[in-house]
Amino acid sequence: MTQAKLYLFDDRRARRWAPFSLTRPAGELLFGCLTIRERAEYIFGIKCFGHLSRHVLVGFDEIDSAPAISLSDLPDNSTRVILSSRAIPEFQEFLLPTEPSQIKVNGVPSGWVLPPGTAHPSEISLRDPSVNPIKNTLELTGEILEHPWDLVARNPTRILTDIETLWAQNSVPDESVVIGNGLISLAPEVEIEPGIVFDTRQGPIRIAERARIEGPARLVGPLYIGPKSIVHGGIVSSSSIGPICRIHGEVSKSIFIGFSNKSHSGYIGHSLLGRWVNLGALTTNSDLKNNYGTVKVWTPEGYINTGHTKVGCFFGDHVKTGIGMTLNTGTVVGAGSNLYGNETPLPHVPAFSWGSGNDLTRHRLPEFLETANQVMARRKIKLTPGVVGILETAWKRTAERL
């Protein structure tokens, strides 16, 4: 197993997980306390050497992520574990097959184990791993994600399982108020101000390395606060907050992939936010229709009924909102958009939009990249050449949508 190499692939469905698939492989989305890639690395015990995704994402080289590569970049002199980014195996013990095998997660074809000398899967197989089945199988328990809103709906359960599996030691913060008997896990160098309320009645809480919790704040499990993130007060419940985020106000059952700011009052619920999102003061989304009906969400195939009554918003990478922005249930905001004003935007905001309500123009590429560079420099992170190329390509390919 030590000689094996892990690769994740985006099948036909994952490649259309708007608005995120425009700028990043699905395997770099956060789910529970780990990205999909990190989870696969942990379960298989091997490093991920790349993502096989849309060809326009080849060159993706985001810091702390695996690169996006082409099928021709795969080696054939080592064992390759090639897993669907929509497949989420449970924590379990198993032996890696020594013969060519198909990976199945809950009986669904989800990838392959290919020993040295075995041919790579075809491009067609990557889009649909059920074609050309292999006789030998590696059967794993787990789940298959169908849509981005599945990550949000199933995230609280995933957080609970992750914390109880990965961090079993209980750490009661000094001078804090603890409600319930659930697990509280504090990583090294965590700062917890006096008086913070930890409500563990519904699930455990994990605070990762060098995170800081400022009062007054109420943390409600199951909850994950990622490395170096700061909660500036408020209520944060049943959510995953990725690395280096700034959170204030109320956040409920949402996922912040990382490096995003909600530093002011306002409500974000049942939502999924990409990286480098900045929400202006009082930005608030609806996550429940007035008639309590199920929510429809825009996808590249058209609007789909999610079957859920609680659905918030989906913010692509590098989205910005102005002061007082309000968003309806199920709104999809494309990457690179800058929204402002007092008019609620339409349910689908095309990528790189600039404006208010339905009055949208194109966010000019040079100004967008300059802002992205400035935002990232504040976190001492550089916009890599590979990601610049991805963003430039995304801007050009979406130009006709406005």
Sequence and secondary structure as in RCSB ss.txt:
>XXXX:A:sequence
MTQAKLYLFDDRRARRWAPFSLTRPAGELLFGCLTIRERAEYIFGIKCFGHLSRHVLVGFDEIDSAPAISLSDLP
DNSTRVILSSRAIPEFQEFLLPTEPSQIKVNGVPSGWVLPPGTAHPSEISLRDPSVNPIKNTLELTGEILEHPWD
LVARNPTRILTDIETLWAQNSVPDESVVIGNGLISLAPEVEIEPGIVFDTRQGPIRIAERARIEGPARLVGPLYI
GPKSIVHGGIVSSSSIGPICRIHGEVSKSIFIGFSNKSHSGYIGHSLLGRWVNLGALTTNSDLKNNYGTVKVWTP
EGYINTGHTKVGCFFGDHVKTGIGMTLNTGTVVGAGSNLYGNETPLPHVPAFSWGSGNDLTRHRLPEFLETANQV
MARRKIKLTPGVVGILETAWKRTAERL
>XXXX:A:secstr
 TT EEEEE  TTGGG TTGGGTS GGGSEETTEEHHHHHHHHHTS EEEEE  GGGTT   TTS  EE GGGS 
SSS EEEEETTEEE S      SS EEEEETTEEEEEEE TT     HHHHH TTSS  SSEEEE EEE  SHHH
HHHHHHHHHHHHHHHH       TT EEESS  EEE TT EE TT EEE SSS EEE TT EE SSEEEESSEEE
 TT EEEEEEEES EE TT EEEEEEES EEEES EE SS EEES EEEET EE TT EE  B TT    EEEET
TEEEE S SB   EE TT EE TT EE TT EE TT EE SSS   SEE TTEEEETTEEEE  HHHHHHHHHHH
HHTTT    HHHHHHHHHHHHHTGGG 
